[in-house]
Structures are given as structure tokens and as C-alpha cells.
């Protein structure tokens, strides 16, 4: 069984020509067209304890999260705390500040997720995929599962769905062993890791990040992660049971933009899902429906979804529309990251510890990367995966 969920193998990044330096591209026209012609088909569903709590019972954070998952509030934030932490992680001053420990964690994650090329590394791509795979093991027919850390607290990681996640899994366990004594749950560590990785990837959104999830030492249900061979109908129904509609599904699957696959087709190990692995751009959408460079491997499920009448319009709207996608992805991922969480109203916000967005990016080694994408040589697979600068490399066919 080959796992689809948004980053098969490893994954996270996209393509543009030799230089990527655009905040908006055709966003304005695209957004106007969307507003005029693409009504939302389904009302958003509430999840967790938000289903039963009255508005008068909601905390400020609870109200914000409710608005985000209902689609009426932006899930992104530019609030950044640039101050030095009040003390070492074990100091009394740091312990008195809920988000202090998360600032230290953010420092460590940012360093490991950012490659010398400026693209994000395979650990960053793995962190995004890990966030998906922990949270998505939940549906409205189950009584447990979701964003509860079980993927690393049980043997869940050994399932074939999770092939390729061992490296980031081991790194997350190292961080957990280091920071759990300061109140950090595995569930929060995984989801904070996904959000930090997303914004470390060039052009990625800075998603509001909440902590306070509870860990679960029971392995989640099976058969809830989609497969790369699945039909669009099967995937749409699978995510509908997670309260994720087609619009949000199309936004979430765009995370394949950073991917290099290692298990879908082992004869093409390292091939990306668009032509700029390590960059969080929208090239994936156009290249899935178009004719990308030879090394780009399209997942059958992505192609099927892009052609489905329920998904096609929104898929087309994301082509070239970076801001539109970032906004929609942030809202959709916030919902996903809270599946199975029954204390949403009690969560706290630590978004301020995330690094800033990189709204422009120039691929200084794009000339070499383009040669690799055309299949002129193979030896860069791991270097691209690790986001190592390729400039100055002498390339010869093996």
C-alpha cells in the first residue's frame, strides 16, 4: 500500500523558473474570479468541543479557532516575538512563560528545516507529512484518533502508510525526550513542527499555532490515509468523513509541491511532484494538469482529483495564485491539525515563536536543478532532498 497523504516519500515544495521572486503573481484577478464564480458548496462543520459549547462559553482562542474553521477568519498571523527568551529552558523565568519552551523548540526546528540552498530540507518536508498523518487518522465514525501524537507514541509509525517518516519520527522523539519534562506533548510537537516547517519553506504561510493537545498512547484506527492509486471519489468521501470538504482537500493536497517521492515508484527514487522541491509555491497545481519536466512524477490520485468536476474549478483557481492558496491552505490545515482534539476551547496560542515568512525566493542553483529535472544526470537526488546548494557542482552522467 503506497500512502498518498500529501507528501508521499518525503515532501514539500514546488517550481517556478530560474528565479522565484513574487509575492502575488495573478492573485488579484484569480481572487476576483473566485469570489464571483466559485461559491462554497458546503457549510463548514464544527469539530471537537466546539460542537457543544455555546459562544458565551468560548475563550478568546476558542472564538478565533471557531471562526477559522468556519472560514470567516484568516488562519495566518504576522505576530512575531523577536525578543530573546527570558532564560534557559529550565529557568524559572522560562517556565513562567507558556511559549518560552516553544521558542527554544522553534530555534532548533528552524535550524534543521532550512537547507543551505534556501529550500527546506527533507526533515521539514517530513514534518509536514507527519502532521498530516498523525491528525488524519480520525473520522466522524471513530471515537479516538486524530492529532494526539499516537503516530510516534505507539507502533503506528511502522504502518506502510507511513513509509519514509522514520527520519523525522526519530528527530521528533529526540525533541520530545528533551522537552516533554517542560510540559510539551507529542501531539503539539508534531503539529507545531508541521507549521514551523511550512513557513521555513520559501513562500509558505505563517499559520496560527495552538498548543495544549493531549497525547494518546493508543494507536489510531487504520484505513484512514488515502493511497496514491485511489479514485477522486474515494478520496473525497474519505475526507468528507474528516469534516474536510472538497475545497479544503484541494488546498491541502497542494503540500505535494515540496515533495520528492521515494516509495511510490522506487525506480524513480527522489523524483519530485513539481519542479521546485523545497519551495512552497503553486507550481504543483499547473504541473499536475500540464506537461512538467521529465523527472516530475505525478501521483495518479492527484491527476484524478484535478480532473474531478467537484475539484477542478478550485484546482484551476490555485494555479499562479500564491496568496489565495496560502490563505486557503492555512485555514484547511488548522482544521486538520485539530481533528480528534476535544479541548480546543482550552488551547493557548504560541504563533509568535514561528520564524517570519519568506515571501520571495531566488533559486541560485536553478540552472543545475533544471538539468537534473530534465534527466541529464541522477546523482543529485539526495542533495536536492537535503536542500544542499547545487551551484558550482560539476555534473557528468554516471
Secondary structure, DSSP 8 states (H G I E B T S, - for coil): --B-TTTSSS--B---SS-B--S-TTHHHHHHHHHHH----S-----GGGGT--GGG--HHHHHHHHHHTTSS--B------S--SS-TTSHHHHTSTTHHHHHHHHHHHHHHB-TTSSB-HHHHHHHHHHHHHHTS--TT-SS-SSSSHHHHSGGGGSGGGTT-HHHHHHHHHHHHHHGGGT--HHHHHHHHHHHHHHHSBT---B--EE------S---SS-S-BTT--HHHHHHHHHTTT--HHHHHHHHGGGGG-B-SSS-GGGTT-BSSS-BTB--SHHHHHHHTT--TT----HHHHHHHHSTTTHHHHHHHTT-HHHHHHHHHHHHHHHTTTT-S-GGG-EE-GGGS------B--TTHHHHHHHHTTS--TTHHHHHTT---TT------
